[in-house]
Amino acid sequence: MKNLSFALSLLFVITSFDSNAQRTTSRAAKGDTVWVIINHIKVDKKEQFEKFITETFWGASNKLKGNDRTVFKQTRVLYPTKPEADGTLSYVFIMDPVVNGGDYDLRSLLGKIYGQQKASEYENVFNETAASEQTVYVDVQSEN
């Protein structure tokens, strides 16, 4: 589950940060799976996390094709407005809907963009920002 949530969290960020990109609004239909992943980030690592998401990950996602690209287009990221009671920052990633057969693995996606050696380095940059394990919710879209 740790690898799944790690991959998911990073993937969500990709499309949300490119303000110049044309957005494709996709919403889950009744019965579709939706993932909500919360990344708990150290306050002193806020800039590092946001730079990684906006520049390194989402910013380079245009190099991906097919389902990998769709995964980013169907992911939203919500930024925190203030720290949580424990002093961490909660970044919420919403995969809406989850792409069947989509690659949500952080290292795999980074590898497709940068190659495996750089992917490992960037994965470490991402891991340094985490205050604790991600919180992962797997849900199904209701009729409403």
VMD Tcl script that builds the backbone (N, CA, C; Angstrom):
set m [mol new atoms 432]
animate dup $m
set s [atomselect $m all]
$s set {name element resname resid chain x y z} {
  {N N MET 1 A 0.816 -1.195 0.000}
  {CA C MET 1 A 0.000 0.000 0.000}
  {C C MET 1 A 0.858 1.256 0.000}
  {N N LYS 2 A 2.042 1.169 0.632}
  {CA C LYS 2 A 2.927 2.330 0.685}
  {C C LYS 2 A 3.346 2.761 -0.720}
  {N N ASN 3 A 3.729 1.789 -1.573}
  {CA C ASN 3 A 4.136 2.123 -2.940}
  {C C ASN 3 A 2.986 2.704 -3.722}
  {N N LEU 4 A 1.787 2.160 -3.527}
  {CA C LEU 4 A 0.609 2.662 -4.227}
  {C C LEU 4 A 0.357 4.105 -3.843}
  {N N SER 5 A 0.349 4.397 -2.551}
  {CA C SER 5 A 0.058 5.754 -2.118}
  {C C SER 5 A 1.172 6.719 -2.511}
  {N N PHE 6 A 2.395 6.274 -2.435}
  {CA C PHE 6 A 3.521 7.117 -2.838}
  {C C PHE 6 A 3.380 7.509 -4.297}
  {N N ALA 7 A 3.079 6.531 -5.117}
  {CA C ALA 7 A 2.939 6.778 -6.546}
  {C C ALA 7 A 1.757 7.674 -6.827}
  {N N LEU 8 A 0.679 7.391 -6.179}
  {CA C LEU 8 A -0.536 8.152 -6.404}
  {C C LEU 8 A -0.365 9.613 -6.049}
  {N N SER 9 A 0.237 9.857 -4.940}
  {CA C SER 9 A 0.349 11.226 -4.483}
  {C C SER 9 A 1.133 12.088 -5.431}
  {N N LEU 10 A 2.166 11.545 -5.953}
  {CA C LEU 10 A 2.986 12.337 -6.843}
  {C C LEU 10 A 2.302 12.574 -8.171}
  {N N LEU 11 A 1.618 11.595 -8.624}
  {CA C LEU 11 A 0.978 11.708 -9.915}
  {C C LEU 11 A -0.105 12.760 -9.930}
  {N N PHE 12 A -0.764 12.962 -8.839}
  {CA C PHE 12 A -1.873 13.898 -8.774}
  {C C PHE 12 A -1.446 15.314 -9.044}
  {N N VAL 13 A -0.303 15.593 -8.689}
  {CA C VAL 13 A 0.152 16.957 -8.745}
  {C C VAL 13 A 0.415 17.429 -10.156}
  {N N ILE 14 A 0.691 16.561 -11.050}
  {CA C ILE 14 A 1.223 16.914 -12.353}
  {C C ILE 14 A 0.385 17.904 -13.134}
  {N N THR 15 A -0.875 17.705 -13.357}
  {CA C THR 15 A -1.649 18.608 -14.209}
  {C C THR 15 A -2.096 19.847 -13.473}
  {N N SER 16 A -2.248 19.778 -12.205}
  {CA C SER 16 A -2.818 20.876 -11.446}
  {C C SER 16 A -1.949 22.119 -11.419}
  {N N PHE 17 A -0.674 21.996 -11.685}
  {CA C PHE 17 A 0.206 23.117 -11.488}
  {C C PHE 17 A 0.560 23.897 -12.734}
  {N N ASP 18 A 0.179 23.439 -13.878}
  {CA C ASP 18 A 0.517 24.147 -15.102}
  {C C ASP 18 A -0.647 25.051 -15.480}
  {N N SER 19 A -0.574 26.298 -15.066}
  {CA C SER 19 A -1.685 27.228 -15.277}
  {C C SER 19 A -1.889 27.566 -16.745}
  {N N ASN 20 A -0.901 27.332 -17.580}
  {CA C ASN 20 A -1.032 27.614 -19.006}
  {C C ASN 20 A -1.568 26.418 -19.788}
  {N N ALA 21 A -1.589 25.266 -19.154}
  {CA C ALA 21 A -2.049 24.062 -19.854}
  {C C ALA 21 A -3.557 24.091 -20.026}
  {N N GLN 22 A -3.999 23.547 -21.141}
  {CA C GLN 22 A -5.432 23.440 -21.371}
  {C C GLN 22 A -5.947 22.324 -20.472}
  {N N ARG 23 A -6.961 22.611 -19.708}
  {CA C ARG 23 A -7.477 21.637 -18.753}
  {C C ARG 23 A -8.576 20.792 -19.368}
  {N N THR 24 A -8.547 19.551 -19.008}
  {CA C THR 24 A -9.605 18.642 -19.378}
  {C C THR 24 A -10.311 18.290 -18.080}
  {N N THR 25 A -11.562 18.703 -17.977}
  {CA C THR 25 A -12.298 18.395 -16.768}
  {C C THR 25 A -12.894 17.016 -16.909}
  {N N SER 26 A -12.515 16.151 -16.011}
  {CA C SER 26 A -13.027 14.799 -16.006}
  {C C SER 26 A -13.579 14.534 -14.624}
  {N N ARG 27 A -14.742 13.990 -14.582}
  {CA C ARG 27 A -15.339 13.638 -13.306}
  {C C ARG 27 A -15.787 12.195 -13.375}
  {N N ALA 28 A -15.693 11.537 -12.259}
  {CA C ALA 28 A -16.096 10.140 -12.186}
  {C C ALA 28 A -17.599 10.009 -12.420}
  {N N ALA 29 A -17.970 8.942 -13.101}
  {CA C ALA 29 A -19.378 8.585 -13.277}
  {C C ALA 29 A -19.750 7.588 -12.184}
  {N N LYS 30 A -21.011 7.393 -11.977}
  {CA C LYS 30 A -21.489 6.458 -10.948}
  {C C LYS 30 A -20.744 5.125 -11.081}
  {N N GLY 31 A -20.169 4.674 -9.973}
  {CA C GLY 31 A -19.456 3.405 -9.933}
  {C C GLY 31 A -17.976 3.495 -10.222}
  {N N ASP 32 A -17.493 4.642 -10.733}
  {CA C ASP 32 A -16.058 4.812 -10.996}
  {C C ASP 32 A -15.281 4.925 -9.681}
  {N N THR 33 A -14.062 4.477 -9.697}
  {CA C THR 33 A -13.197 4.575 -8.532}
  {C C THR 33 A -12.514 5.943 -8.509}
  {N N VAL 34 A -12.470 6.524 -7.317}
  {CA C VAL 34 A -11.799 7.805 -7.082}
  {C C VAL 34 A -10.843 7.599 -5.919}
  {N N TRP 35 A -9.613 8.076 -6.079}
  {CA C TRP 35 A -8.638 8.023 -4.998}
  {C C TRP 35 A -8.444 9.426 -4.428}
  {N N VAL 36 A -8.357 9.489 -3.122}
  {CA C VAL 36 A -8.011 10.727 -2.430}
  {C C VAL 36 A -6.793 10.403 -1.572}
  {N N ILE 37 A -5.707 11.100 -1.843}
  {CA C ILE 37 A -4.467 10.853 -1.106}
  {C C ILE 37 A -4.007 12.150 -0.476}
  {N N ILE 38 A -3.718 12.057 0.797}
  {CA C ILE 38 A -3.249 13.232 1.531}
  {C C ILE 38 A -1.771 13.033 1.855}
  {N N ASN 39 A -0.964 13.977 1.400}
  {CA C ASN 39 A 0.461 13.986 1.705}
  {C C ASN 39 A 0.684 14.946 2.859}
  {N N HIS 40 A 1.275 14.439 3.923}
  {CA C HIS 40 A 1.569 15.227 5.111}
  {C C HIS 40 A 3.021 15.703 5.001}
  {N N ILE 41 A 3.176 16.991 4.783}
  {CA C ILE 41 A 4.487 17.563 4.455}
  {C C ILE 41 A 5.012 18.428 5.601}
  {N N LYS 42 A 6.314 18.326 5.843}
  {CA C LYS 42 A 6.967 19.150 6.862}
  {C C LYS 42 A 6.886 20.615 6.425}
  {N N VAL 43 A 6.555 21.491 7.371}
  {CA C VAL 43 A 6.411 22.913 7.054}
  {C C VAL 43 A 7.705 23.479 6.462}
  {N N ASP 44 A 8.851 23.078 7.008}
  {CA C ASP 44 A 10.114 23.609 6.500}
  {C C ASP 44 A 10.511 23.027 5.141}
  {N N LYS 45 A 9.717 22.077 4.637}
  {CA C LYS 45 A 9.968 21.477 3.317}
  {C C LYS 45 A 8.903 21.888 2.290}
  {N N LYS 46 A 8.079 22.864 2.651}
  {CA C LYS 46 A 6.991 23.330 1.786}
  {C C LYS 46 A 7.500 23.728 0.402}
  {N N GLU 47 A 8.502 24.593 0.351}
  {CA C GLU 47 A 9.024 25.064 -0.937}
  {C C GLU 47 A 9.617 23.916 -1.753}
  {N N GLN 48 A 10.333 23.024 -1.095}
  {CA C GLN 48 A 10.932 21.877 -1.783}
  {C C GLN 48 A 9.831 20.998 -2.379}
  {N N PHE 49 A 8.776 20.719 -1.609}
  {CA C PHE 49 A 7.681 19.883 -2.085}
  {C C PHE 49 A 6.971 20.538 -3.269}
  {N N GLU 50 A 6.630 21.810 -3.127}
  {CA C GLU 50 A 5.905 22.497 -4.194}
  {C C GLU 50 A 6.752 22.627 -5.459}
  {N N LYS 51 A 8.031 22.869 -5.310}
  {CA C LYS 51 A 8.909 22.949 -6.480}
  {C C LYS 51 A 9.001 21.590 -7.165}
  {N N PHE 52 A 9.131 20.542 -6.369}
  {CA C PHE 52 A 9.180 19.199 -6.942}
  {C C PHE 52 A 7.905 18.911 -7.728}
  {N N ILE 53 A 6.763 19.212 -7.141}
  {CA C ILE 53 A 5.488 18.932 -7.794}
  {C C ILE 53 A 5.321 19.780 -9.058}
  {N N THR 54 A 5.513 21.075 -8.938}
  {CA C THR 54 A 5.228 21.964 -10.067}
  {C C THR 54 A 6.263 21.887 -11.182}
  {N N GLU 55 A 7.525 21.799 -10.835}
  {CA C GLU 55 A 8.582 21.830 -11.852}
  {C C GLU 55 A 9.055 20.440 -12.261}
  {N N THR 56 A 9.472 19.662 -11.299}
  {CA C THR 56 A 10.075 18.369 -11.594}
  {C C THR 56 A 9.053 17.358 -12.092}
  {N N PHE 57 A 7.910 17.296 -11.439}
  {CA C PHE 57 A 6.942 16.248 -11.759}
  {C C PHE 57 A 5.881 16.737 -12.739}
  {N N TRP 58 A 5.006 17.596 -12.286}
  {CA C TRP 58 A 3.921 18.054 -13.156}
  {C C TRP 58 A 4.465 18.817 -14.358}
  {N N GLY 59 A 5.441 19.629 -14.111}
  {CA C GLY 59 A 6.000 20.447 -15.189}
  {C C GLY 59 A 6.612 19.638 -16.320}
  {N N ALA 60 A 7.054 18.429 -16.034}
  {CA C ALA 60 A 7.663 17.586 -17.066}
  {C C ALA 60 A 6.694 16.523 -17.585}
  {N N SER 61 A 5.481 16.517 -17.088}
  {CA C SER 61 A 4.521 15.477 -17.470}
  {C C SER 61 A 4.127 15.546 -18.937}
  {N N ASN 62 A 4.379 16.673 -19.589}
  {CA C ASN 62 A 4.055 16.791 -21.008}
  {C C ASN 62 A 4.911 15.858 -21.867}
  {N N LYS 63 A 5.934 15.264 -21.279}
  {CA C LYS 63 A 6.768 14.294 -21.991}
  {C C LYS 63 A 6.107 12.916 -22.047}
  {N N LEU 64 A 5.054 12.735 -21.253}
  {CA C LEU 64 A 4.360 11.451 -21.204}
  {C C LEU 64 A 3.270 11.393 -22.258}
  {N N LYS 65 A 2.867 10.175 -22.587}
  {CA C LYS 65 A 1.841 9.991 -23.604}
  {C C LYS 65 A 0.791 8.980 -23.129}
  {N N GLY 66 A -0.310 8.910 -23.854}
  {CA C GLY 66 A -1.336 7.897 -23.608}
  {C C GLY 66 A -1.914 7.946 -22.212}
  {N N ASN 67 A -2.058 6.763 -21.608}
  {CA C ASN 67 A -2.636 6.665 -20.264}
  {C C ASN 67 A -1.845 7.436 -19.223}
  {N N ASP 68 A -0.513 7.491 -19.394}
  {CA C ASP 68 A 0.305 8.227 -18.428}
  {C C ASP 68 A -0.096 9.700 -18.413}
  {N N ARG 69 A -0.351 10.244 -19.554}
  {CA C ARG 69 A -0.778 11.651 -19.660}
  {C C ARG 69 A -2.186 11.819 -19.086}
  {N N THR 70 A -3.066 10.859 -19.376}
  {CA C THR 70 A -4.445 10.913 -18.882}
  {C C THR 70 A -4.480 10.884 -17.357}
  {N N VAL 71 A -3.590 10.120 -16.762}
  {CA C VAL 71 A -3.525 10.047 -15.298}
  {C C VAL 71 A -3.340 11.448 -14.720}
  {N N PHE 72 A -2.468 12.230 -15.322}
  {CA C PHE 72 A -2.227 13.588 -14.842}
  {C C PHE 72 A -3.437 14.486 -15.086}
  {N N LYS 73 A -4.062 14.342 -16.231}
  {CA C LYS 73 A -5.208 15.181 -16.568}
  {C C LYS 73 A -6.415 14.921 -15.668}
  {N N GLN 74 A -6.482 13.730 -15.105}
  {CA C GLN 74 A -7.621 13.369 -14.261}
  {C C GLN 74 A -7.272 13.427 -12.779}
  {N N THR 75 A -6.230 14.171 -12.471}
  {CA C THR 75 A -5.795 14.337 -11.089}
  {C C THR 75 A -5.816 15.814 -10.721}
  {N N ARG 76 A -6.360 16.102 -9.555}
  {CA C ARG 76 A -6.385 17.470 -9.042}
  {C C ARG 76 A -5.567 17.519 -7.757}
  {N N VAL 77 A -5.023 18.694 -7.461}
  {CA C VAL 77 A -4.257 18.889 -6.233}
  {C C VAL 77 A -4.828 20.082 -5.486}
  {N N LEU 78 A -5.025 19.904 -4.212}
  {CA C LEU 78 A -5.483 20.991 -3.353}
  {C C LEU 78 A -4.346 21.354 -2.399}
  {N N TYR 79 A -4.030 22.635 -2.348}
  {CA C TYR 79 A -2.968 23.132 -1.478}
  {C C TYR 79 A -3.552 23.528 -0.122}
  {N N PRO 80 A -2.774 23.351 0.927}
  {CA C PRO 80 A -3.251 23.754 2.252}
  {C C PRO 80 A -3.282 25.277 2.390}
  {N N THR 81 A -4.199 25.764 3.200}
  {CA C THR 81 A -4.263 27.201 3.472}
  {C C THR 81 A -3.559 27.550 4.777}
  {N N LYS 82 A -3.357 26.530 5.609}
  {CA C LYS 82 A -2.655 26.735 6.879}
  {C C LYS 82 A -2.178 25.380 7.380}
  {N N PRO 83 A -1.220 25.375 8.302}
  {CA C PRO 83 A -0.742 24.107 8.862}
  {C C PRO 83 A -1.834 23.410 9.685}
  {N N GLU 84 A -1.714 22.101 9.775}
  {CA C GLU 84 A -2.592 21.295 10.627}
  {C C GLU 84 A -2.196 21.519 12.092}
  {N N ALA 85 A -2.983 21.005 13.008}
  {CA C ALA 85 A -2.707 21.152 14.439}
  {C C ALA 85 A -1.336 20.582 14.820}
  {N N ASP 86 A -0.888 19.545 14.098}
  {CA C ASP 86 A 0.415 18.937 14.400}
  {C C ASP 86 A 1.579 19.666 13.725}
  {N N GLY 87 A 1.269 20.745 12.994}
  {CA C GLY 87 A 2.320 21.546 12.362}
  {C C GLY 87 A 2.690 21.114 10.950}
  {N N THR 88 A 2.054 20.079 10.434}
  {CA C THR 88 A 2.336 19.647 9.064}
  {C C THR 88 A 1.405 20.349 8.085}
  {N N LEU 89 A 1.734 20.222 6.809}
  {CA C LEU 89 A 0.887 20.751 5.738}
  {C C LEU 89 A 0.261 19.576 4.998}
  {N N SER 90 A -1.032 19.661 4.711}
  {CA C SER 90 A -1.737 18.571 4.037}
  {C C SER 90 A -2.051 18.959 2.598}
  {N N TYR 91 A -1.428 18.262 1.668}
  {CA C TYR 91 A -1.686 18.432 0.239}
  {C C TYR 91 A -2.587 17.278 -0.196}
  {N N VAL 92 A -3.727 17.605 -0.785}
  {CA C VAL 92 A -4.711 16.595 -1.143}
  {C C VAL 92 A -4.681 16.367 -2.650}
  {N N PHE 93 A -4.521 15.112 -3.042}
  {CA C PHE 93 A -4.530 14.716 -4.442}
  {C C PHE 93 A -5.797 13.913 -4.703}
  {N N ILE 94 A -6.526 14.300 -5.726}
  {CA C ILE 94 A -7.778 13.628 -6.052}
  {C C ILE 94 A -7.669 13.073 -7.472}
  {N N MET 95 A -7.724 11.750 -7.605}
  {CA C MET 95 A -7.721 11.101 -8.908}
  {C C MET 95 A -9.177 10.827 -9.248}
  {N N ASP 96 A -9.686 11.570 -10.205}
  {CA C ASP 96 A -11.132 11.595 -10.438}
  {C C ASP 96 A -11.455 11.572 -11.931}
  {N N PRO 97 A -11.719 10.392 -12.452}
  {CA C PRO 97 A -11.625 9.054 -11.863}
  {C C PRO 97 A -10.226 8.455 -12.057}
  {N N VAL 98 A -9.998 7.339 -11.373}
  {CA C VAL 98 A -8.770 6.582 -11.542}
  {C C VAL 98 A -8.783 5.982 -12.952}
  {N N VAL 99 A -7.655 6.029 -13.627}
  {CA C VAL 99 A -7.524 5.457 -14.965}
  {C C VAL 99 A -7.250 3.963 -14.823}
  {N N ASN 100 A -8.165 3.143 -15.328}
  {CA C ASN 100 A -7.959 1.692 -15.277}
  {C C ASN 100 A -6.672 1.338 -16.006}
  {N N GLY 101 A -5.795 0.619 -15.325}
  {CA C GLY 101 A -4.520 0.242 -15.918}
  {C C GLY 101 A -3.509 1.373 -15.956}
  {N N GLY 102 A -3.857 2.525 -15.358}
  {CA C GLY 102 A -2.946 3.667 -15.338}
  {C C GLY 102 A -1.767 3.439 -14.414}
  {N N ASP 103 A -0.654 4.046 -14.732}
  {CA C ASP 103 A 0.562 3.955 -13.938}
  {C C ASP 103 A 0.565 5.106 -12.940}
  {N N TYR 104 A 0.435 4.786 -11.673}
  {CA C TYR 104 A 0.431 5.793 -10.620}
  {C C TYR 104 A 1.684 5.699 -9.749}
  {N N ASP 105 A 2.672 4.992 -10.199}
  {CA C ASP 105 A 3.876 4.801 -9.418}
  {C C ASP 105 A 4.855 5.954 -9.664}
  {N N LEU 106 A 5.209 6.638 -8.608}
  {CA C LEU 106 A 6.081 7.801 -8.695}
  {C C LEU 106 A 7.393 7.496 -9.406}
  {N N ARG 107 A 8.085 6.488 -8.926}
  {CA C ARG 107 A 9.395 6.169 -9.508}
  {C C ARG 107 A 9.257 5.778 -10.979}
  {N N SER 108 A 8.239 5.015 -11.303}
  {CA C SER 108 A 8.018 4.608 -12.694}
  {C C SER 108 A 7.790 5.819 -13.591}
  {N N LEU 109 A 6.941 6.717 -13.154}
  {CA C LEU 109 A 6.662 7.916 -13.950}
  {C C LEU 109 A 7.889 8.803 -14.078}
  {N N LEU 110 A 8.609 8.981 -12.974}
  {CA C LEU 110 A 9.847 9.765 -13.041}
  {C C LEU 110 A 10.842 9.110 -13.986}
  {N N GLY 111 A 10.889 7.775 -13.963}
  {CA C GLY 111 A 11.786 7.046 -14.854}
  {C C GLY 111 A 11.445 7.264 -16.319}
  {N N LYS 112 A 10.163 7.305 -16.621}
  {CA C LYS 112 A 9.729 7.545 -17.999}
  {C C LYS 112 A 10.088 8.956 -18.455}
  {N N ILE 113 A 10.129 9.878 -17.526}
  {CA C ILE 113 A 10.444 11.266 -17.854}
  {C C ILE 113 A 11.954 11.507 -17.884}
  {N N TYR 114 A 12.667 11.013 -16.850}
  {CA C TYR 114 A 14.073 11.371 -16.659}
  {C C TYR 114 A 15.082 10.230 -16.784}
  {N N GLY 115 A 14.610 8.996 -16.842}
  {CA C GLY 115 A 15.517 7.851 -16.775}
  {C C GLY 115 A 15.638 7.394 -15.327}
  {N N GLN 116 A 16.083 6.149 -15.124}
  {CA C GLN 116 A 16.054 5.540 -13.792}
  {C C GLN 116 A 16.999 6.179 -12.770}
  {N N GLN 117 A 18.176 6.589 -13.171}
  {CA C GLN 117 A 19.106 7.186 -12.210}
  {C C GLN 117 A 18.551 8.496 -11.654}
  {N N LYS 118 A 18.113 9.377 -12.531}
  {CA C LYS 118 A 17.548 10.659 -12.097}
  {C C LYS 118 A 16.264 10.428 -11.311}
  {N N ALA 119 A 15.478 9.416 -11.720}
  {CA C ALA 119 A 14.221 9.102 -11.031}
  {C C ALA 119 A 14.489 8.792 -9.565}
  {N N SER 120 A 15.534 8.042 -9.295}
  {CA C SER 120 A 15.901 7.693 -7.926}
  {C C SER 120 A 16.273 8.944 -7.122}
  {N N GLU 121 A 17.017 9.841 -7.728}
  {CA C GLU 121 A 17.405 11.085 -7.065}
  {C C GLU 121 A 16.175 11.941 -6.754}
  {N N TYR 122 A 15.281 12.064 -7.719}
  {CA C TYR 122 A 14.072 12.871 -7.519}
  {C C TYR 122 A 13.122 12.234 -6.498}
  {N N GLU 123 A 13.086 10.917 -6.480}
  {CA C GLU 123 A 12.251 10.230 -5.490}
  {C C GLU 123 A 12.744 10.568 -4.078}
  {N N ASN 124 A 14.054 10.640 -3.899}
  {CA C ASN 124 A 14.620 11.009 -2.600}
  {C C ASN 124 A 14.245 12.444 -2.220}
  {N N VAL 125 A 14.253 13.343 -3.189}
  {CA C VAL 125 A 13.849 14.736 -2.943}
  {C C VAL 125 A 12.406 14.752 -2.428}
  {N N PHE 126 A 11.550 13.977 -3.067}
  {CA C PHE 126 A 10.153 13.881 -2.657}
  {C C PHE 126 A 10.048 13.291 -1.244}
  {N N ASN 127 A 10.727 12.187 -0.994}
  {CA C ASN 127 A 10.643 11.505 0.303}
  {C C ASN 127 A 11.103 12.379 1.466}
  {N N GLU 128 A 12.080 13.243 1.227}
  {CA C GLU 128 A 12.597 14.132 2.281}
  {C C GLU 128 A 11.536 15.089 2.820}
  {N N THR 129 A 10.497 15.336 2.043}
  {CA C THR 129 A 9.487 16.318 2.444}
  {C C THR 129 A 8.405 15.734 3.345}
  {N N ALA 130 A 8.282 14.418 3.371}
  {CA C ALA 130 A 7.186 13.767 4.099}
  {C C ALA 130 A 7.373 13.823 5.609}
  {N N ALA 131 A 6.319 14.250 6.284}
  {CA C ALA 131 A 6.311 14.267 7.743}
  {C C ALA 131 A 5.847 12.921 8.296}
  {N N SER 132 A 5.029 12.213 7.521}
  {CA C SER 132 A 4.500 10.912 7.920}
  {C C SER 132 A 3.959 10.201 6.690}
  {N N GLU 133 A 3.466 8.998 6.895}
  {CA C GLU 133 A 2.879 8.227 5.801}
  {C C GLU 133 A 1.689 8.968 5.210}
  {N N GLN 134 A 1.438 8.729 3.958}
  {CA C GLN 134 A 0.267 9.309 3.298}
  {C C GLN 134 A -1.002 8.676 3.860}
  {N N THR 135 A -2.076 9.430 3.768}
  {CA C THR 135 A -3.399 8.896 4.087}
  {C C THR 135 A -4.085 8.648 2.748}
  {N N VAL 136 A -4.568 7.426 2.549}
  {CA C VAL 136 A -5.140 7.037 1.267}
  {C C VAL 136 A -6.581 6.591 1.453}
  {N N TYR 137 A -7.451 7.140 0.596}
  {CA C TYR 137 A -8.853 6.729 0.565}
  {C C TYR 137 A -9.166 6.230 -0.833}
  {N N VAL 138 A -9.769 5.056 -0.915}
  {CA C VAL 138 A -10.226 4.511 -2.188}
  {C C VAL 138 A -11.745 4.470 -2.103}
  {N N ASP 139 A -12.396 5.246 -2.962}
  {CA C ASP 139 A -13.845 5.383 -2.907}
  {C C ASP 139 A -14.468 5.110 -4.267}
  {N N VAL 140 A -15.800 5.014 -4.267}
  {CA C VAL 140 A -16.558 4.810 -5.489}
  {C C VAL 140 A -17.548 5.964 -5.615}
  {N N GLN 141 A -17.648 6.513 -6.823}
  {CA C GLN 141 A -18.556 7.643 -7.073}
  {C C GLN 141 A -20.003 7.196 -6.895}
  {N N SER 142 A -20.747 7.982 -6.131}
  {CA C SER 142 A -22.160 7.719 -5.945}
  {C C SER 142 A -22.941 8.276 -7.124}
  {N N GLU 143 A -24.235 8.122 -7.086}
  {CA C GLU 143 A -25.073 8.624 -8.176}
  {C C GLU 143 A -25.093 10.149 -8.203}
  {N N ASN 144 A -24.908 10.770 -7.074}
  {CA C ASN 144 A -24.961 12.240 -6.987}
  {C C ASN 144 A -23.634 12.883 -7.238}
}
mol reanalyze $m
mol bondsrecalc $m
mol representation Tube
mol addrep $m
